[in-house]
Structure formats: C-alpha cells, structure tokens
Amino acid sequence: MYKKICTLFICALFYNCGSYNSIDTFYNAHKNDAQVTAVRVPQFMLKLISGISPEMQSLIGNTRDLRYMKFPSTTPARTQFLNQQMNGITGNSFIEVYRKNDDLKRNVVSIREKRNSVKEILIYNNNAETGSFLYFNGDFDPIKVREMAQNNEFETLGNNVIKEFAPGINPEN
C-alpha cells in the first residue's frame, strides 16, 4: 500500500512540474505584469471575428481558444528569460514550422498535431523591445497551416484579429 501511495505521489509531482510549461501557466503568470496587454477571446467573439474574411473563417471558424499577449522585453536578461519560457512551452510537444533567430530576437511558429489535424498554433515574436504571442487552440487543416507559415500570413492574421477584437491595441509596436 505504501508503494502505491509513493508512486501516486511521484506521478502527481511529475505531472504538476510538467504542466508548468504551458500556455495557461505563462498567460496567468504574466497577465498582471506591468505594461502587459492580455486578450483572451470568448467563444461568442470568435464567431464574430470569423466573419471578417474567408481566410479568417477558414482558421477562426474552428478555434476554441484564442489568446494574445504583448509584454515588455527591454533588457537582454528579460528577453532571454521570455525566450527560455517560450522554448520550455514549445520544447517537447510542439513542432516548429518556422523559426528565425537574430541574437536574442525571435520569430517562431509552432504547432501541436493530433493524427491528421493541427490542434494548437503558437506564434511567438520578440524584437528585444517587446514580445508577443498569439495562440490558437482548435482543429485546423495542416495544409492550410503550412501554407500560412510559409507565406508568413500568421503575423498579418494576428494583427488583423487583434485590431478587430481590440481596436485600441496596436500589435505592431
């Protein structure tokens, strides 16, 4: 009986440590930081956003969770810290479909697949002054996701989503 309890405790400990590196944890840990813009789009707004254009419908129409966060990244230590946190989130369970590194600057598009569909898309940008991520959770066509990554359409899509949902936010700065 003692072995079973110890094993259960160890499994729970590993599970809790492993779940630290998640988009939920990052979002909740930083949404109250100074100079942070955090947007989590509710389901009813996803329906409205999907009507913007056919491209938006093809992506947003299958989205269950959409989040955007913009945060200051003004020191090299802060930029490195944020880059390491994002690497921790995407490290083992995401597939990078695009990455551009320039010193501490990062542009990364990562996906998580299940069978023949993409379940999560995470776009992370950090220009060593500000960082941001755009996160989609849903059921997406992998061919469409690949096309969008190759054509750098995610950045434009992210900017359009944020401008539509929160017009006072300028995602490009």
C-alpha positions as CSV (number, residue, x, y, z in Angstrom):
1,M,0.0,0.0,0.0
2,Y,2.9,2.4,0.9
3,K,4.5,1.8,-2.5
4,K,1.3,2.6,-4.3
5,I,0.9,5.9,-2.4
6,C,4.5,6.8,-3.1
7,T,4.2,6.0,-6.7
8,L,0.9,8.0,-7.0
9,F,2.6,11.0,-5.2
10,I,5.6,10.9,-7.5
11,C,3.4,10.7,-10.6
12,A,1.4,13.7,-9.4
13,L,4.6,15.6,-8.7
14,F,5.9,14.9,-12.2
15,Y,2.6,15.9,-13.7
16,N,2.4,19.2,-11.9
17,C,6.0,20.0,-12.8
18,G,5.4,19.1,-16.4
19,S,2.3,21.3,-16.6
20,Y,4.3,24.4,-15.6
21,N,5.4,24.8,-19.1
22,S,2.0,25.5,-20.6
23,I,0.4,28.5,-22.3
24,D,-2.1,28.7,-19.5
25,T,0.7,28.9,-16.9
26,F,2.6,31.6,-18.9
27,Y,-0.6,33.6,-19.6
28,N,-1.7,33.5,-15.9
29,A,1.8,34.2,-14.7
30,H,2.3,37.3,-16.8
31,K,-1.2,38.8,-17.5
32,N,-0.9,41.1,-14.4
33,D,2.6,42.3,-15.1
34,A,3.2,46.0,-15.7
35,Q,2.7,47.2,-19.3
36,V,1.2,43.9,-20.4
37,T,-1.7,43.6,-22.8
38,A,-3.5,40.3,-22.5
39,V,-6.6,39.3,-24.6
40,R,-8.5,36.1,-24.3
41,V,-11.2,36.0,-26.9
42,P,-14.5,34.5,-25.6
43,Q,-16.4,32.0,-27.8
44,F,-19.1,34.4,-29.0
45,M,-16.5,36.8,-30.2
46,L,-14.8,34.0,-32.2
47,K,-18.0,33.7,-34.2
48,L,-17.9,37.5,-34.9
49,I,-14.2,37.5,-35.9
50,S,-14.6,34.6,-38.2
51,G,-16.9,36.7,-40.4
52,I,-14.1,39.2,-41.3
53,S,-13.0,37.3,-44.4
54,P,-12.9,33.9,-45.9
55,E,-9.3,33.4,-44.7
56,M,-10.4,34.3,-41.1
57,Q,-13.4,31.9,-41.4
58,S,-11.1,29.1,-42.5
59,L,-8.9,29.5,-39.5
60,I,-11.0,31.1,-36.8
61,G,-14.1,29.0,-37.6
62,N,-12.6,26.0,-35.9
63,T,-11.0,27.8,-32.9
64,R,-12.0,27.0,-29.3
65,D,-9.4,29.2,-27.6
66,L,-7.7,32.4,-28.9
67,R,-5.2,34.4,-26.8
68,Y,-2.9,37.3,-27.4
69,M,-0.4,38.8,-25.1
70,K,2.1,41.6,-25.6
71,F,4.7,42.3,-23.0
72,P,7.8,44.5,-22.5
73,S,11.2,42.9,-23.2
74,T,13.5,45.8,-22.7
75,T,16.6,44.2,-21.2
76,P,18.7,41.4,-22.5
77,A,18.0,39.4,-19.3
78,R,14.3,39.8,-19.7
79,T,14.4,38.9,-23.4
80,Q,16.4,35.8,-22.6
81,F,14.1,34.8,-19.8
82,L,11.0,35.2,-22.0
83,N,12.7,33.3,-24.9
84,Q,13.6,30.4,-22.5
85,Q,10.0,30.3,-21.2
86,M,8.6,30.0,-24.7
87,N,11.2,27.4,-25.5
88,G,10.0,25.5,-22.5
89,I,6.4,25.6,-23.7
90,T,7.1,24.5,-27.2
91,G,10.2,22.3,-26.5
92,N,8.9,18.8,-26.4
93,S,5.3,18.7,-27.5
94,F,5.2,21.3,-30.3
95,I,6.7,21.1,-33.8
96,E,8.4,24.2,-35.0
97,V,7.3,25.1,-38.6
98,Y,9.1,28.4,-38.7
99,R,11.9,29.9,-36.6
100,K,14.1,33.0,-37.2
101,N,16.7,33.9,-34.6
102,D,18.7,37.1,-34.6
103,D,20.8,37.4,-31.5
104,L,18.0,37.5,-28.8
105,K,15.3,38.4,-31.3
106,R,12.9,35.6,-32.1
107,N,10.1,34.8,-34.6
108,V,8.7,31.3,-34.1
109,V,5.6,29.5,-35.3
110,S,5.0,26.2,-33.6
111,I,2.1,23.7,-33.9
112,R,0.9,20.7,-31.9
113,E,-0.7,17.9,-34.0
114,K,-3.0,15.0,-33.3
115,R,-3.4,12.5,-36.1
116,N,-4.2,14.4,-39.3
117,S,-5.1,17.8,-37.8
118,V,-3.3,20.6,-36.1
119,K,-4.7,21.2,-32.6
120,E,-2.7,24.2,-31.4
121,I,-0.8,27.0,-33.1
122,L,1.6,29.3,-31.2
123,I,3.2,32.3,-32.8
124,Y,5.9,34.0,-30.7
125,N,7.7,37.2,-31.6
126,N,10.3,39.1,-29.6
127,N,12.2,42.0,-31.1
128,A,14.2,42.7,-27.8
129,E,11.9,45.6,-27.0
130,T,8.5,43.9,-26.9
131,G,7.4,40.4,-27.1
132,S,4.1,38.9,-28.0
133,F,2.4,35.6,-28.6
134,L,-0.7,34.6,-30.5
135,Y,-2.2,31.3,-29.5
136,F,-5.0,29.2,-31.2
137,N,-6.5,26.0,-29.9
138,G,-8.9,24.2,-32.1
139,D,-9.0,21.8,-35.1
140,F,-7.1,23.1,-38.1
141,D,-6.2,21.9,-41.6
142,P,-2.4,21.1,-41.6
143,I,-2.1,22.0,-45.2
144,K,-3.6,25.5,-44.6
145,V,-1.4,26.0,-41.6
146,R,1.7,25.1,-43.5
147,E,0.8,27.4,-46.4
148,M,0.2,30.2,-43.9
149,A,3.5,29.6,-42.2
150,Q,5.4,29.5,-45.5
151,N,3.8,32.7,-46.7
152,N,4.3,34.5,-43.3
153,E,0.5,35.0,-43.1
154,F,0.3,34.4,-39.3
155,E,1.7,37.7,-38.5
156,T,-0.8,39.5,-40.6
157,L,-3.6,37.3,-39.3
158,G,-2.6,38.0,-35.7
159,N,-2.5,41.8,-36.3
160,N,-6.0,41.6,-38.0
161,V,-7.5,39.6,-35.2
162,I,-6.2,42.0,-32.5
163,K,-7.2,45.1,-34.4
164,E,-10.7,43.7,-34.9
165,F,-11.2,42.5,-31.4
166,A,-9.4,45.2,-29.5
167,P,-9.2,48.3,-31.8
168,G,-7.2,50.3,-29.2
169,I,-4.3,47.9,-29.2
170,N,-1.5,48.3,-31.8
171,P,0.0,44.8,-32.1
172,E,2.8,46.1,-34.4
173,N,4.5,48.1,-31.7
